[in-house]
Amino acid sequence: MGLLSFLILCPFAGAVLIALTPRSFNVLFRLIALLTTFLSFAAATWVFFAFHPGATHVQFEEFCPWVGALRIGWHLGVDGLNVALVFMAALVAFAAACCSWEIKERQKEFYLLLLVMTGGILGAFASLDLFFFYFFHELALVPTFIMIGVWGRGENRNYATFKMTIYLSLGALIALIGLIALYVAAGARTFDIPELTRDVAARPIAASAQHWIFPLLMFGFGILVSLWPFHTWAPLGYGAAPTPTAMLHAGVLKKFGLYGLLRIALPLLPEGAQRWLPVLALLCLGNLLYCGLVAIRQKNLNLLIGNSSVAHMGFVFLGIASLSLVGVTGAVVVMVAHGLLAALAFALSGYLQNQLGTLEMEQMGGLLRKLPFVGTLLALAMFAGCGLPGFANFAGEVMVLFGAWGGHTTVVVLAAWAALIVGAVYMLRAIRTVLHGPLPEKWSGVADAPHAWRKLPFALLLAGLLLFGCVPRLLTDRIQPAALTVVRAVNGTPAALMATTQLPR
């Protein structure tokens, strides 16, 4: 067993241990969840910092045959596309376990589902086998629906659960049809993604097949990522979800579709990508502009964060559609930054919900006086959402805008306007409404995060945003070789391409 197997299996082992523990030992359930997610986080941290930047090969690779007749195997590994995502996923999972103090009922079932969801997420990002890649994602989705339906908040939680289930099931089904069609068209008869990539590079899939398979993957994965106009499930689902679930799904699991586009759709279907990515570049404006304008109208903090989360996905779509090294690298940076930011924002809103009993911003005000730690971190999270320099979001978004400038100038101008103006409006207004102004008398008894362990998850997530924002090369040096491989697979490798696909130092 290597480190990747260890970090994936730790949460599953914790889930089994919780299942075997008598219900009367309530205190143990949370401790098991904290311990197993911390072990996964520690292993992922080691993998990330021991990863050799600049290397083009897969590192920390593990392989064990499973179904020989179908050439399905337990194949794990990390390269520039997923090493930072695995680290971010493990960090968010540990923070989500720390923020689960709001769960008071049926704790055994909740922590069991939380660990199953965590193991599925880590397995989806670390798997290099097509079968396990899809299987782990579906395994992580099932607990999401149950956790929102049982432990969710608000009168509309059942509606949000059903809507989220229908949309995500539809997206997963469309993506599955696309993956099966890709497997059949490739004719390689292997589920191993690196081997499949090499076979397709030697014997490309017919252009006519690529032109109809790629949109299946683009829209299937796109629905899972809340691509406009298939995005309406996301703000409702996150608004109704318990805090740990919102942190894990909005911060991490939603990146599965984006990772699938980069890992599978673009390298294996390059001609389909060239035909359909301009459509993706136009649709991403719906995320950036429409969802940003909807966020301005929100009066509920969770709904504002949810719409903002959907809006920021537009930058990742734009980076992928740019088909440039700078743009694709920036897209992965935004994925990591958005995961940390979404988790931090939902963790803080969950704390406010627990203290105030409401997330209606018009009922708040002046909370910075009573909650100096939580209020300061909320303000910093809002600044990161505005793309303020010093945060990882700024580094990724700037790279995306520069990478997409040549081929999508109009889209870049509108995207920059959405980020600088629309994003600033709703983020800064939220800071003013929630944290400043007179403090209502009914909130005079609220308390700031009292102990170090209550502050720890917030501090870890913010530290990640600042670390990758101040030293973005920790990400870009690891991402660049794999991003260049994706760009070459789609665009070819002419001298002109090589001359324009170097990251600035």
N, C-alpha and C positions, 0 to 999 in steps of 0.2 A: 504494500500500500504506500503510495506516494502522498505528498502534501495535498494535492488536489482531491484525491479520494478521501483523505482525512477530513478536509474542510467541508466536503459535500455530505459525508456520512455522519459527521458529528451531530447535526440537527436531527437526522433520522434516528440515530441511537438515542438521543434525548427524548424524541417522541415515543419510542418504544418504552423507555424507562418510565415516562409519565403514564403511559397506558397501563403499566404493571403496578404502579404505585396506588395504594388505597386512597379513596377520595378524602378521607379524614385528614390526610397529611397535606393540607392546602399550601402550607408555606414552602414545601419542597418543589411544587410545580414551577413557581417563579425562579427558584434557585437553579433548577435544572435548565430552564430556558436561558438564564443568564450565563451559566457556565458553558453550555454547548455553543451558544452563539459567540461567546468570547473566544473559545478555542478556535472556531472557524475564522474569526476576525484576526487572531494572532497568526494563524497559518497563512491567511491571505496577505497580511502585511509582509510576512517573510517572503512570499512568492513575489510580491510587487517590487520590493526593494532589492531582492536577489536577481531579478530579471535583468538580463544584459541588454541595455539599450543599443540600438543599431543592428542587432542580429535579425536576420530575415527568417530563421527557422523557428519552428514551434519549440518552446521550452517547457520543462517540467512535464514532459510527455509520459503518459501511461497507456498501455494497451493490454487488454485481455479479451480473447475471442469469446463470444457468447453463443450466437447462432451461426455456425459455420456455413450452412447451406445458403443462407441469405447474406453472409458476410457482414453481419452485425456484431459489433464489439464494443466493449467498455473502453472507449478511446477518449482520453482527456488531454488537454494541453492548453497553453496560453501563448499568444503572440501579441503584437501591438493592438489588435482589434479588441481583445477581451481581457488582457491582464489588468487594466485599470478598472474595467467593469466588475470583475470578480472582487477586487479590493473594495470598490465602492459598495457593492452588494453586501459584503460581509460586514462592513462598517455600519451601514444602515440597519442591517438585521440586528446587530448588537444594540444599537441605539433604540430600535423599536422594542426590543425585549426590556430595556431599561425604562421605557415610557409606558409600559403596560400596567402601571399602578392603578389606572382607572377601572380595570376589570375586577369586579367584586363577585360576580355570579358565574357559576359553571367554569371555574378557573381551569380545571383539569382539561376540559374539552378545548378551551381557548388556547392554552399554551401548546397543546398537542398539535392543533391546526397551525399555529404560528410556526412551529418548528418544521412541520411538513412543507409549509409554504416556503420557508427559508431554504431548506434542502433542495426543493424543486428549482428555486431561482438560481442558486449556485450551480446546480447541475446543468441547467439550460445554458448558462454562459460558459461553462468549462468544457462541455461536451463537443467532441469533434466527430461524432457519429450522428447521422441524420435522424435515426430512430430515437436515440436518447435526447437529442436536441429538442425534438418536438414533444416527446413523452414528458420530460421534466417540466416543460412549460405548462402543459395541460395539468400535470400534478400540482403545480403551484396555483393554478387558477381555481381549482375546486374549493380549497379553503377560503379563498377570497369571497366567493358568493355566500358561503355559510356564515362567515364571520360578520359580514355586513347585515345579513338577514337576522341573525340571532343577537349580536351585541351592538348593532348599529344605533344611530341616533336620529331623532326627528320623526315626524308623522309620515314622511314619505319614504322611509327606509325600505319598505317592501316594494314600492314602485321602483325605487332606485336599484334594488337588487335584481328585480326582473328585467329591467331595461339593460342593466350592465351585463346580465347573463345572456340575453338575446344578442346584443351587439358583439360581445367577445366570443360567443360560441359561433356566430356567423363568420366573424373574421378568422377564427381558428379553422373553421371548415373550409373557407375559401383558400386559405394558405395551405391546408393539407391537400386539397385538390391540385394546387399548383406544384407542391413538392412531389406528389405522385406522378404528375405529368412530366416533371423534370426528370425524375428517376427513369421513367419509361423512355423518354426521348433521348436521354444520354446513352442508354444501352450498355452501361458499364457494369450493371448488376452488383453494385456495392453501395453500402450506406455510409462508408467512410468518407467524410467530407474532403480531406486533403487528397485522397486517392481519386475521388470523383472529380475534383478540380483538375488534377493532372490529366485524367482521361479526356475530359472535355476540352482542355487546352490542346491536346493532340488531335482529337476528333471532334470539332465543334458541332453543337446542335444546329440543325437546319434553321436558317433565319426565319422561315415561315412559322416554325414551331415556337421560336423565341418570342415572336411578336404577340402570341396569344398566351404563352405561359407567364411571361414577365408581369403583365397587368394582374394576373391572379395573385402572384406573390406581392406585388406592390399594394394592391387594395386590401388583400387579406392581412398582411402585416400592418398596413396603414390603419385599418380599423382597430387593431390591437393597440396602436400608438395614439389613437384619437385624431387621425387625419381628418381635416375639414372636408366635407360636411358630415362625416360619420363620427363626430366628436361629442355629441350631446350626452352620452352616457357618463363621461368622465367627471364633470363638475358635480353632477347629482350623486354619483357613486362615492366620490371622495367626501362630499359634504355629509353623507349619511354613515360613512365608515368609521369604526373605532380608530383611534389614533394610530396604533401600530400597523393596522391594515392599510390605512391611507399612506403611511410612510413607506411601506414596502411596495405597494402597488404603484403609486404615483412616482416614487423615487427610483424604483428598480425594475419591477416586472414589466412596466410599460416600455422599457428600452429593448425588450426582446425582439419586437418587430423591427426596430431600427438596426439592431445587430444582425437579424436575419437578412435584411437587405444587403448589408455590407459583406457578410460572410458567404452568402449563398447566391442571392439574386444577381448582383452585379458581376461577380467573377464568372459565373456559369452561363449567364445570359447577356453577354455584352451588347449584341445588336438589339435585343429587346430593350435594354437599358437606354441606349441612345435614342430609340424611338419614343419611349414613354417618360423619361425623366423630365423633359420640358413640361409635360403635363403636371408632374409632381411639383415643379418649380412654381407653377401658377396656383395649384391648390394650396401650397404652403402659405400663400398670401391670406387665404381664408383663416388659417390659424393665427397668423401674426396680426392681421387687421381686425377681422370680425370678432375673434375671441377676445382680443384686447379691448375693443369697444364694449363688448358684453361685460367684461370685467369692470369697466368704469361704472356700469349701472348697478353693480352688486352692493347690497347692504349687509350681507352676511360674510364674515371674514373667511370662512371655509370655502364658500362659493367663489369669492374673489381669488383665493389662492388656487382653487381648482381651475378656473378659467385662465388664470395667468400661467398655470402649468401647461395647459393645452396650447396657449399662445406660443410659449417658448419652444414647443416641439417644432414650430415652423422653421426655426433656425437650423435644426438638425436636418430636416427635409431639404432645406435650401443648400446646405453644405454637401449633402449626398448628391443632389441634382447638379451641382457645379462640376463634378467629375474632374476636379483639380486636386492636387496634393494638399495645398493649403486648405481648401474647402472641406475635403474629406477628413483631414486631421482635425480641423476645427469642429467638425460635426461630432467626432468622438469626444473631444474635450467638453463640448456642450452637454453631451450625454452624461458624462461623469459629474460635471458641475451642477446640472439640473437635478440629478439624483440626490446629491447632498443638500441642495437648496430646498427641494420639495419636501424632503424628509424633515429638515429643520423647521420649515414653515408650518407643516402639519403638526409637528411635535409641540411647537409653541402655541398654536391655536388650540390643541388638545389641552394644554395646561390652562389656558384662559377659560375654556369650556368647563373644566373641572372646578375652577375657582369661582367663576361668575354664573355658571348655569346657562349662559347664552353666548352666542357669537354675533349677535346683531350689533353692528358697529355704532349705530346711533344711540344705543344705550350705554356705550362706553365713554371714555374720556378721562384724561389725567392719570392714566394708569402707570405712567412712568414714575410717578412719585411713590406709589405703593409697591411697584414691581421693578426696581431698578435693574436687576440682572435680566429677568425675562424680557422686560421692555427694551433694554439696550440690544439684546440679541434679536428681538423682533424687528427693530429699526435697521440693524445691520442686514438681516435677511431681506428686508424690503429694498435696501440699497443694492444688494447683490442682484435682486430681481430687476432693478433698473439698469443693470450692466455697469455698475460703478467700477472704475479701475481699482485693482487690488484684489478683486474677487475672481475666481476661476471662470465665472460666467462671462466676464468682460473679455478675457483672453480668447475663449472659444468663439464668441460672437464676432469679434473683430476679425478673426481668421476666416470665418465663414463669409463675412461681407467682402473681404479682399479676394477670397478664392472664387466667389461667384460673380465678381464685378465684370469680367470680360464677357461672359456668355449670357448673363441675366441682369443687365444694368438697371432696367426699370424695376425689376423685382427687388434688387438690392436697395435702391433709393426708397422704395415704399417700406421695405423691411427696416431700414435704418430709422425712418420716420416713426414707424410703429414702436420700435424699441426705445428711441430717445424721447418721444413726445407722449404717445399713448401709454406706454409702460410707466413712465415717470408720473403721469397724472394719477393713475389708480394706486400706485405704490405710495407716493408721497401723501396723497389724500388719506390713505389708510393710516399712515403714521400720525398724521395730524388728528384724525378722528379718534383713534384708539388710545394714543399715548399722551396727547397734549390737551390743553383746555382745562376747564373746571372738572374736578373729580366728583361724580355723583355721590351723595351721602350713603347710598346702599352699598357702595364698593369700599367703604372705609375699613372693612375688616378683612380684605383680601391680603394674602401673604405671598411673598416672593419665594422662589425655590429655596427651601431651608437648609438642605444638606448637600454635601459634595456629590453624593451619588445621584441626587435629583438633578444636579447641574451637569453631571458628566456627559450624558448623551448630547445635550445642546452644545457643550464646549467641543466635543469631538467633531461634530458635523461642521461647526463654524471653523474649527482649525483646519479641516480638510479644504474648505472653500478658500481660506486665506493662504494656505500652503501652496495649492496649485495656482492660485491667482498671482502670488508674488514670485513663485518659481515655476512657471508653466512648462519649462523644459523637462521637469520630472515626468510630465505626461507626453509632451510632443516628441521627445527623443525616443520614447518607447513606441509611440503610435506610428511615427513616420514610415518605417520600413514596410509595415503591413499595409498602411494606406497607399503607399506607392505601388505595391503589388496589385491592389484593387484598381487603381487608376490605370496602370499599364494593361491590365486584363481587359478593360473596357475601351481604352483609347489606343492601344498599341504602344510601341516604344520608338517612335521616330525621334530624330535628333532634336526637333523643335519642342517635342513634349518634354524630353529630358532637360532641356534648357530652361523650361518654365515651371518645373515641379521641384524646386528646391526651397525648403523653408528658410526664412531669414534668420540669421544668427543674432 
